[in-house]
Amino acid sequence: NTQNRTTKGQGKLTLKKYDPIARKHATYTETKKNLGRNEVKARKS
C-alpha cells in the first residue's frame, strides 16, 4: 500500500523494469504518491 510506505520508513517504490531504449534493466523509482491517478492531463490542442 502506497499510503503505509512512508510511515514505515521504506520510502518510495522501486521497480526493476526493462528499458527498451537502453536495452537493459533499469531501476524505476516512484515519483509521486498518487501515481497520477488524480491529476488532469493537459489536452493536446
ROTI-905979 format. One record per residue: residue number from 1; x, y, z of N, C-alpha, C in turn; residue in one letter. Coordinates in Angstrom, 2 decimals, padded with zeros to 5 digits, always signed. Each point is the difference from the previous one (the first is absolute). Example, Ala and Ser with C-alpha at 12.3 -4.5 7.8 and 13.67 -1.06 7.14 Angstrom:
BEGIN
{r 1,{+013.19,-005.69,+007.80},{-000.89,+001.19,+000.00},{+000.90,+001.20,+000.00},A}
{r 2,{-000.35,+001.05,-000.72},{+000.82,+001.19,+000.06},{-000.77,+001.09,+000.73},S}
END
This chain:
BEGIN
{r 1,{+000.84,-001.18,+000.00},{-000.84,+001.18,+000.00},{+000.89,+001.24,+000.00},N}
{r 2,{-000.29,+000.94,-000.90},{+000.85,+001.19,-000.12},{-000.15,+000.94,+001.19},T}
{r 3,{-001.14,-000.02,+000.68},{-000.20,+000.88,+001.15},{+000.85,-000.45,+001.18},Q}
{r 4,{+000.18,-001.29,+000.19},{+000.72,-000.52,+001.15},{+001.52,+000.05,-000.17},N}
{r 5,{+000.47,+000.20,-001.20},{+001.43,-000.11,-000.26},{+000.81,+001.08,+000.70},R}
{r 6,{-000.53,+001.23,+000.08},{+000.79,+001.06,+000.63},{+000.00,-000.12,+001.51},T}
{r 7,{-001.08,-000.52,+000.58},{-000.05,-000.11,+001.46},{+000.94,-001.07,+000.51},T}
{r 8,{+000.23,-001.03,-000.78},{+000.91,-001.07,+000.41},{+001.45,+000.32,-000.36},K}
{r 9,{+000.22,+001.11,-000.70},{+001.36,+000.42,-000.30},{+000.64,-000.73,-001.15},G}
{r 10,{-000.79,-000.62,-000.86},{+000.58,-000.74,-001.13},{+000.21,+000.90,-001.21},Q}
{r 11,{-000.57,+001.19,+000.01},{+000.23,+000.93,-001.10},{-000.84,-000.30,-001.22},G}
{r 12,{+000.54,+000.34,-001.15},{-000.76,-000.12,-001.24},{+000.16,-001.38,-000.62},K}
{r 13,{-000.95,-000.34,-000.82},{-000.02,-001.30,-000.67},{+001.05,-000.02,-001.10},L}
{r 14,{+000.82,-001.04,-000.04},{+000.99,-000.14,-001.06},{-000.27,-001.30,-000.74},T}
{r 15,{+000.00,+000.08,-001.31},{-000.25,-001.17,-000.84},{+001.16,-000.16,-000.96},L}
{r 16,{+000.36,-001.25,-000.27},{+001.00,-000.27,-001.03},{-000.76,-000.42,-001.24},K}
{r 17,{-000.01,+000.89,-001.00},{-000.72,-000.27,-001.24},{+000.97,+000.06,-001.16},K}
{r 18,{-000.37,-000.65,-001.11},{+000.83,-000.01,-001.19},{-000.20,+001.30,-000.77},Y}
{r 19,{+001.08,+000.69,-000.27},{-000.05,+001.23,-000.77},{+000.35,-000.33,-001.45},D}
{r 20,{-000.98,+000.08,-000.92},{+000.28,-000.38,-001.39},{+000.95,+000.95,-000.72},P}
{r 21,{+000.06,+001.26,+000.43},{+000.89,+000.96,-000.65},{+001.45,-000.30,+000.37},I}
{r 22,{+000.25,-000.23,+001.29},{+001.35,-000.30,+000.46},{+000.34,-001.48,-000.19},A}
{r 23,{-001.02,-000.82,-000.25},{+000.11,-001.45,-000.19},{+000.65,-000.70,+001.20},R}
{r 24,{-000.42,+000.40,+001.20},{+000.44,-000.67,+001.23},{-001.02,+000.29,+001.09},K}
{r 25,{+000.13,-000.69,+001.11},{-000.91,+000.22,+001.11},{+000.41,+001.26,+000.75},H}
{r 26,{-000.99,+000.86,+000.27},{+000.25,+001.25,+000.71},{-000.88,+000.05,+001.23},A}
{r 27,{+000.43,+000.78,+001.00},{-000.79,+000.14,+001.22},{-000.91,+001.21,-000.15},T}
{r 28,{-001.29,-000.25,+000.11},{-000.98,+001.07,-000.05},{-000.45,+000.31,+001.42},Y}
{r 29,{+000.06,+001.28,+000.38},{-000.40,+000.42,+001.33},{-001.32,+000.74,-000.10},T}
{r 30,{-000.87,-000.24,+000.98},{-001.29,+000.67,+000.05},{+000.23,+001.49,+000.23},E}
{r 31,{-000.65,+000.83,-000.82},{+000.21,+001.44,+000.11},{-001.02,+000.65,+000.90},T}
{r 32,{-001.28,-000.37,-000.13},{-001.05,+000.62,+000.80},{-000.80,-001.08,+000.70},K}
{r 33,{-000.61,+000.37,+001.11},{-000.77,-000.97,+000.77},{-001.30,-000.40,-000.69},K}
{r 34,{-000.64,+000.95,-000.71},{-001.28,-000.35,-000.62},{+000.18,-000.64,-001.37},N}
{r 35,{+001.23,-000.06,-000.49},{+000.34,-000.64,-001.27},{-000.81,+000.55,-001.18},L}
{r 36,{-000.41,+001.27,+000.08},{-000.70,+000.64,-001.11},{-001.46,-000.34,-000.13},G}
{r 37,{-000.58,-000.67,+000.98},{-001.41,-000.39,-000.12},{-000.94,+001.18,+000.10},R}
{r 38,{+000.35,+000.99,+000.84},{-000.91,+001.11,+000.25},{+000.35,+001.25,-000.79},N}
{r 39,{+000.92,-000.10,-000.92},{+000.41,+001.17,-000.75},{-000.71,+000.05,-001.33},E}
{r 40,{-000.35,+001.21,-000.42},{-000.62,+000.20,-001.31},{+001.12,+000.29,-000.97},V}
{r 41,{+000.10,-000.81,-001.04},{+001.07,+000.17,-000.97},{-000.37,+001.11,-000.98},K}
{r 42,{+001.00,+000.75,-000.46},{-000.23,+001.09,-000.93},{-000.42,-000.54,-001.35},A}
{r 43,{-000.99,+000.65,-000.59},{-000.49,-000.44,-001.31},{+000.89,+000.52,-001.11},R}
{r 44,{+000.13,-000.80,-001.05},{+000.75,+000.44,-001.17},{-000.91,+000.90,-000.82},K}
{r 45,{+000.51,+001.17,-000.37},{-000.86,+000.92,-000.77},{+000.57,+000.29,-001.37},S}
END
